[in-house]
């Protein structure tokens, strides 16, 4: 068994104009998770985000959606982690991923930012050696690097959004394994669900 999770963070941009855009896949995951566990996210200015508290597998879990913009996500995460004395290894960050197709989500422990501004700021805030875990939600790639910014800030077509939503549902289903630290089983179940 690996490290258990105490804080689950969904990355996104605040404001109605960014709702349901590809870049908000992480925030949408936390919204789906809070609904699944019948919790209501509340805005907490001291954490620069919306938060809730849920229990999964008898573990106390904090949820957070930063309401800073994506490239300042680390400010919100580090403030909450310090307040509740949560080590980076106990944090799970959910984000959109250009390298995975819609319908695919994957867990990952540690690593670089891969050009993702939310991850870049989180790594900077928590420390370059911070070994937090991630859940990557595939949104696909526009085909050319110059189109990425426009692509992630737009809504996906309905057919793609449906696949993204399904990937989120799949990941919510295996989250109890991840939070308890059984990463191997969580990864295997998620991959099996999405490869079948």
C-alpha positions in Angstrom: 0.0 0.0 0.0 1.2 3.5 -0.9 0.5 6.9 0.5 -3.1 7.7 1.3 -4.8 11.0 0.2 -6.1 13.9 2.5 -6.6 16.6 -0.1 -8.2 16.4 -3.6 -7.7 19.4 -5.8 -9.5 20.1 -9.1 -7.7 22.6 -11.4 -9.7 25.1 -13.5 -10.4 28.7 -14.2 -13.1 30.6 -12.2 -16.1 32.4 -13.8 -19.0 31.4 -15.9 -17.1 32.0 -19.2 -14.8 29.1 -18.3 -17.4 26.6 -17.1 -17.4 23.3 -19.0 -14.3 24.3 -21.0 -11.7 21.6 -21.6 -9.2 23.3 -19.2 -11.8 22.9 -16.3 -11.9 19.1 -16.5 -10.1 18.9 -13.1 -12.6 21.3 -11.4 -15.4 19.3 -13.0 -14.1 16.1 -11.5 -14.1 17.6 -8.0 -17.7 18.9 -8.6 -18.7 15.4 -9.6 -17.0 13.9 -6.6 -18.7 16.3 -4.2 -22.1 15.4 -5.7 -21.4 11.7 -5.5 -20.6 12.1 -1.8 -23.5 14.6 -1.3 -21.2 17.5 -0.2 -21.6 21.2 -1.1 -18.6 23.2 -2.0 -18.4 26.5 -0.2 -16.3 29.5 -1.2 -13.6 30.1 1.5 -11.6 33.3 0.8 -8.8 32.3 3.2 -8.1 29.3 0.9 -8.6 31.2 -2.3 -11.1 28.6 -3.5 -14.2 26.5 -3.0 -13.9 23.7 -0.4 -15.8 20.8 1.0 -15.1 17.9 3.4 -16.1 14.4 2.7 -15.5 10.9 4.1 -14.2 8.1 1.8 -13.4 4.7 3.2 -13.6 6.2 6.7 -10.9 8.8 5.8 -11.4 12.5 6.2 -10.8 14.2 2.8 -10.7 17.9 1.9 -11.8 19.0 -1.5 -10.6 22.1 -3.2 -11.2 24.0 -6.4 -8.9 27.0 -6.5 -10.6 30.2 -7.6 -7.4 31.8 -8.5 -6.7 31.5 -12.2 -5.1 28.4 -13.5 -1.6 29.8 -13.5 -1.9 30.7 -9.8 -3.4 27.4 -8.6 -0.4 26.7 -6.3 -1.3 29.7 -4.0 -4.6 28.2 -3.1 -3.3 24.6 -2.7 -0.3 25.5 -0.6 -2.4 27.7 1.7 -4.9 24.9 2.4 -2.2 22.3 2.8 -0.3 24.4 5.3 -3.4 25.2 7.3 -4.4 21.5 7.7 -0.7 20.3 7.8 -1.1 18.1 4.8 2.1 16.9 3.2 2.4 17.2 -0.6 2.5 13.3 -0.8 -1.0 13.3 0.5 -2.4 15.6 -2.2 -4.1 14.4 -5.4 -4.3 17.0 -8.1 -6.8 16.5 -11.0 -6.1 18.2 -14.3 -6.9 18.2 -18.0 -4.3 16.4 -20.2 -3.6 17.1 -23.9 -1.7 13.8 -24.3 -4.7 11.6 -23.5 -7.7 11.3 -25.7 -11.2 12.1 -24.4 -12.6 9.1 -22.5 -9.2 8.3 -20.9 -8.1 9.2 -17.4 -4.9 8.0 -15.7 -3.3 8.2 -12.3 0.3 9.3 -12.0 2.6 9.8 -9.0 5.0 12.7 -9.2 6.6 14.0 -12.4 7.0 17.3 -14.2 4.3 19.7 -15.4 4.3 18.9 -19.1 3.7 22.5 -20.0 0.5 22.6 -17.9 0.4 26.1 -16.2 -1.7 24.9 -13.2 0.7 22.0 -12.5 3.7 24.4 -13.1 2.5 26.7 -10.4 1.5 23.9 -8.0 5.0 22.4 -8.3 6.6 25.8 -7.7 4.4 26.4 -4.6 4.8 23.0 -3.0 8.5 22.7 -3.9 10.2 21.3 -6.9 10.6 17.9 -5.2 7.0 17.7 -4.1 5.8 14.2 -5.0 2.1 14.8 -5.1 -0.2 12.4 -7.1 -2.2 13.4 -10.2 -5.3 12.3 -12.0 -4.9 13.2 -15.7 -8.2 13.6 -17.6 -7.8 13.3 -21.4 -9.1 16.2 -23.5 -7.2 15.4 -26.7 -4.9 17.6 -28.7 -5.7 20.2 -31.4 -2.9 18.9 -33.6 -0.6 22.0 -33.4 1.1 23.7 -30.4 0.0 27.1 -31.6 -3.6 26.1 -31.2 -3.4 24.8 -27.6 -4.4 27.9 -25.7 -7.5 28.5 -27.8 -8.3 24.8 -27.7 -8.2 24.3 -23.9 -10.2 27.4 -23.2 -13.1 26.3 -25.5 -15.9 23.9 -24.8 -15.5 20.4 -26.4 -18.1 19.3 -28.9 -20.9 17.3 -27.3 -19.5 13.9 -28.4 -16.1 14.6 -26.9 -17.6 16.2 -23.7 -19.6 13.0 -23.2 -16.4 11.0 -23.3 -14.7 13.4 -20.9 -17.7 13.1 -18.5 -17.6 9.3 -18.7 -13.9 9.3 -17.9 -14.7 11.4 -14.8 -17.4 9.0 -13.7 -14.9 6.1 -14.1 -12.4 7.9 -12.0 -14.9 8.8 -9.3 -15.7 5.1 -9.1 -12.1 4.1 -8.3 -11.2 7.0 -6.1 -11.7 5.0 -2.8 -8.8 2.8 -3.8 -6.6 5.8 -4.5 -7.4 7.7 -1.3 -6.6 4.6 0.7 -3.2 4.4 -1.0 -3.9 1.3 -3.1 -2.6 3.1 -6.2 -1.7 -0.1 -8.1 -5.3 -1.4 -7.9 -6.8 2.0 -8.6 -4.6 2.3 -11.8 -5.5 -1.2 -12.9 -9.2 -0.8 -12.4 -9.3 2.6 -14.1 -7.3 1.2 -17.1 -9.4 -1.9 -17.3 -12.7 0.1 -17.3 -11.5 2.4 -20.1 -9.8 -0.2 -22.2 -12.7 -2.6 -22.3 
